[in-house]
């Protein structure tokens, strides 16, 4: 049995309880997600999940956001591995380049908050201010470091005020390259007997292309090298810039997802091209039809599906799920987390922003909208909530 079942629910329940006291480990494979194929078989894998591509993933799909970043420093091999151990179906990577053109896994190119670079006196002079997608940012940037230099740094927890327990793992892992992740996914796939699915984002692609460090071509080369470039490959490609997804659609056939931020915002490539459309335009039927011409899905902020009112409570659902499904697009909204500070007001418990609220209740409300999957920092919580929706029932707006 690949997914689901009473045994898996027991493991997931134990995982949620463990999360409340700090997770050390779960037996690898007891609640493992879809995992990696041999590079020789264009994504490889065996069984009907491999044959059906992304349509064969469990519904709703649980995506480990930057790994299991609720429990380990994000975008580390430790975070990715724990996401699989907790049962994530897919594990996310965000890609930025080094000065010498290697793709590395960081949520942002500014690394002052996610590495110990500030403790390295030899790099003090590289602290600077840059304008990234129209926003001034001060710190240290991956594009100013060679890979060899970046490898002297160690990863650390990004939000220690909320996730103090995660600081226990500061310094345990280096910044991984995407090629290292692909190799890791192959090893994990062989060990677990299933493909490891990845969800890969190009970060600030127009900005980097302007620096001569375009992301799409080196990404496509790596995907081809490791057999993840085909239509049924065990990878999703995602970006907040539609033009990056369009470029990738000409390079590889792997499934693609356009990320969508707040309704009033404009993708940065639209800003640069003078395209007047906002996200509010893209979530209308005509905008979704346009996206469906080069992508298989959208990754909207959850607020585009369930808006929050002035008090932070969930309001009336929009028609986005129905409208996207009508155009054949899947939906992978972001980001569900356990802590009060991230939850809708009605699901918070107590006054401590770092304490866990009724995350299971919030997840179930999200799944009731008929979404196809969700990005979450807490894959075990997401999977426990998803179990009720996995026997083929498509709830509410499906």
N, C-alpha and C positions, 0 to 999 in steps of 0.2 A: 504493500500500500504506500503510494508515493506521498500523499498528503492526507491530513485529516485523521479522524478516528479517535476512539476513546483513549488509546494509549498516548496519542499526541496531545490531547487536551490535558491529560494528567501532567505530562512534562511541561507544557506551557504554563499551567497553573503554578507549578513549583517555580518556574522561572520568574513569574511575576512576583511571587512572594520573596524570592531571593533578591530581586531588584530593590526592594524596600530596605534591605540591610547591606547592600553592596554585593555585587556579583563577583565571585571569583572565577567560576567556570561551570560549564555544563559538559557532560560527556559529548565529545564531538560526534555528530551524526545522529544523536537521539532525536533531535528536533531540527535536523538540517534542512536547508532550503534547496531549491534547484541549483545544481552545480555543474562544473565545467566539463567541456568536451575536449577531446584530443584535437589539436590544431589541424590534423590532417583531414578532418571530415567537415570542413566549413561550419564550425560551431559544434560539430560532433554530437555525441550523446546517443542514448538508446531509449526505446520506449516511446509512447505516444506523445509525451510532452515534447521530445525532440522533433518528432515528425510534424507536429502542428505549429511549431514556432511559438510566438508570443500568445497566440490564441489557446495554447495548451497549458498556460500557466494557471495556477489556482485563481479562482475568482471569489472575493476580491483579492488582488495581489498585494502583498505587504512588502514594501521597499525599504530596506535599511538605509536611512538618510545619513549619508557620510559614514556608513557602517552602523554600528550600534552606539551612536554618539551620545546617547543618554547615559552611557556607562563607561565609556573610554574616550580619550582624546580623539577627535574626529580625523578622518582620512589618515588612519594608520592601519597597518596590517593587523594589529591587535583589535581595532574597532571593526574591521571587515570580517575577521575570523569570528568574533563574538556574534556578529549579526547572523552569520550562518548557523552558529551553534544554537542561537535562540530561535531559529526557524525562518529567518527572512527568505522570501522567495527570490528577491533581487537585491543587489547591493550597489549603492551609488558611489560614483567617483566624479569629482569636479577637476577639470584640467586647466592648468596654466603652464606657460613655458619658462625655461631657464634661458639665460643669455646665449647659451650655445645650442638652443633649439630642442632640448629634451622636454617632454611632457611630464609634469609632476602633478601629484594629487594634493591640491589645496583648495579650500573654498574660495579664497581670494588670492590675488597676487601679492597683496600686502600681508606679510607674515609675522609682524611684530606680536600679534595676539595669539598665534598658534604655534610658535617655535620659541626657542631660547635665544634668538638672534641678538636681543638686547644685552645679553650677558657676554657676548663675544666682542672684546675690545677691538679686535682686528677689523670688525665690520662697522664700527661706530660711525665712520665718515660716510657710510652709504645710506644713512638715514636721511630721507629727503621728502619733499612734498610733490606729488604728481596729481594731475587731473585725469581721472579715470571715468569715462562715460559722463563727463561734465561735472564730476564731483571732486573737489580737492581732497586728497588723502595723504596723510603723513605717516611715514614708517619706512620699512624695508620691503623691497619688491623682488619677486623671483626673477624678473627679467634683468636684474642687475647682478645676478649670481650665476656662476657656472654650476653645472651639476656637482662637480667635485666639491665646490665650496658649500653648496646647499647640503651636501651629505655630512658636513661637519656639525650641522644643527640637529636638535632633538625636538620632537613634537611635544606640545603641552595643551592642557585644557583651555578652550577658548573662552568659556563663561564660568570661571571659578566661583563667582559670587552665588550662582544658582546651582552649580554642580561641584561643590567642594570635594566630594568623595572622589571625583574623577581625577583630582590633582595628585592622588596617590600614584597615578600612572604617568605623571609628567616625566619626560626624559627616557621612557622605556623604548620608544620607537623612533626611527628616522623618518624623514619625508620620503614616501615611496614614489618611484617613477611609475607611469602607467604601464610600461613594459614589465616591470616587476609585478604589478598587480595581475597582468595577463598570465604571467608564468605561475603566480600563486594560484590563480583561478584554475589553471590546468591541473596543478598538483591536488588541490582540494577536490576537484571534480573526480579525479581518479580515486582518491581516498574515500569519498562519500558515495561514489557510484552514480552521480547525477551531474548534469551541467550546472556550473555556477553562472547565474545570470547577472549581468552588469547593467547599470543605468548611467551613462557617461555624458557629462555636460561640458560643452565648450564655454568657458568663461570669458566675457569681454572680447569676443572674437574680432570685432571691428577695430578696437583699440590695439590689439596685438598685431593684426594685419598691417596697421599703420606703422608699426615698429619693425616690419619685416619678419615677424614671428607668427605667421598665419598658423592656425591650429588644425584646420580641417585636413590638409594634405598629409602632415605627419601622423595624424590620427588614423586616416584611411590606410596609410602604409602599414601601421601596426596591426590594424584590424585584419588586413589581408594576410599579413605574416602569420597571425595566430588563428586564421580560419574563422573570423567573426565578421566577415563582410557581406555575407549572403542574406537573402530574405528571411530565412529561418534561423539566422545566427542568434546565439544567446546573449544579445545585447540590445539595449535601447540607446539611441543617441538623442540628446536633448540640448536645447539652447533657448535663451530668452530673445535671441535675435533670429527672426525667421530666415534671413538671408544665409545664416550659417547652416541651417537645416537644408535650405535649398542647395547650397554648395555641396553638402554631404550627400544629398540625394543623387548628385551627378557622379560621385566618387565610389559609393558603396550602396548596397541594397538593404542593409540592416534597417529594422524599424526605427522610425524617427518621431520625436515628440516636440512640439512647440510649447515652451513655458510661457505663462501669462501672469504678469504682476497685477497690481491694482488697476481698477477700471480706468482711472483718469491718466494713467501713465502711457508713455510711448516707448516702444523698443528703441534702443540706442541707434540701431542701423536705420530705423525710420527717421530719427532726428537728423542723422547725417545726410540721408537721401532727400530730405524735405517731404517725406510721406506724411500727410496730415492725420492719418488714422491713429487712433488710440486703442488700447486694449478693449475698451468698451465697444469699439467698432468690430474688433476681431471676434468677440464672443456673440455677435449677431449672426443670424443664419448665413448672410452673404460672406461674412468674414470667416466663418467655419468652413464654408464651401471652398474658399480660397485656400485655407490651410490644408484641407483634405486633398488638394492637388499635389502636395509634395510631402505630406506627413501622415502618419497613422494614428496620431493621438495628440492630445493637449495635456499640459500640466499646469492647471490654473491654481492660483492661491485659493484656499478654501472659501475665502470671503466672496469669491465670484459665484459660488454655489449656495452658500449659506451666509448671507451678509449679517454683520453684527450691528446692533443699534448703539446709541450713544452710551449706554450703560455697559456695553460689552457682551450683551446677551444675543443669542442667535435669533434672527428674524425669519421672515418668510423665504423659503427656497426660491431661487430663480429657475428659469427653464433651461439652464445651460446643459445639464446632463441629458435631458431629452433632445435638445437641439443638436448637441454634438453626436449623440448616438444615431440620430436621423441621418447624419452625413458620414456614418461609418467610423467615427473617431472614438477611440477609447479615452478615458479620463484618468489621469494620475495626479490628483491634487496634492498640495503640500501645505503645511507640515504639521503632523500631529505629534504632541509631546505630553508627557505625564504631569509636568509641574504646573502649579496654579498660575504662574505668570504667563503661561502660554494658552491656557484653557479659556473657553467662553465663560462668562461670569457665573452662569447657573451651574457650572460643573466645578467651580473652585470650592475647596474645603479649608476653612480656617483663614488666617491672615498672613501666613508665611508664604511669600511668593515662591520659595524654593521647595515647599512641601508638595507632595502628590495630591492632586484633586481626584475627582471622579473621572479619571481618564477613560476607563472602560465605557462609561456612559456616553462620553463624548464620541469615542470611536464608533460606537453602535449607531449613534445619530448620523455620523458621517456616512457609514455604510448603508443606512436606510435610504439615502438619496439615490442609490444605484450606481455609485462610482465604481470603476473597474479596478482601482488600486489606490494606495495611499503611501506617501512618503512619511516615515516616522523615525524619530530618534530612538524609539522603544519598540523594537520588532516583536518582543514577547507579548507586550500589551496589545499591539495591533492584531497579532495572530489569535490570541485568546478571544478577542471581540469578533474576529472574522469567522471563527468556527461556525457560528450560528447562521452565517450567510453562505456557506460553502456547499451545501448539498444540492446545488442547482437552482436555488431560489433567487430570483432577481427582484428585489424589493422596490416598492414605492414608484420611483420615476423610471424604472428599467423599461 
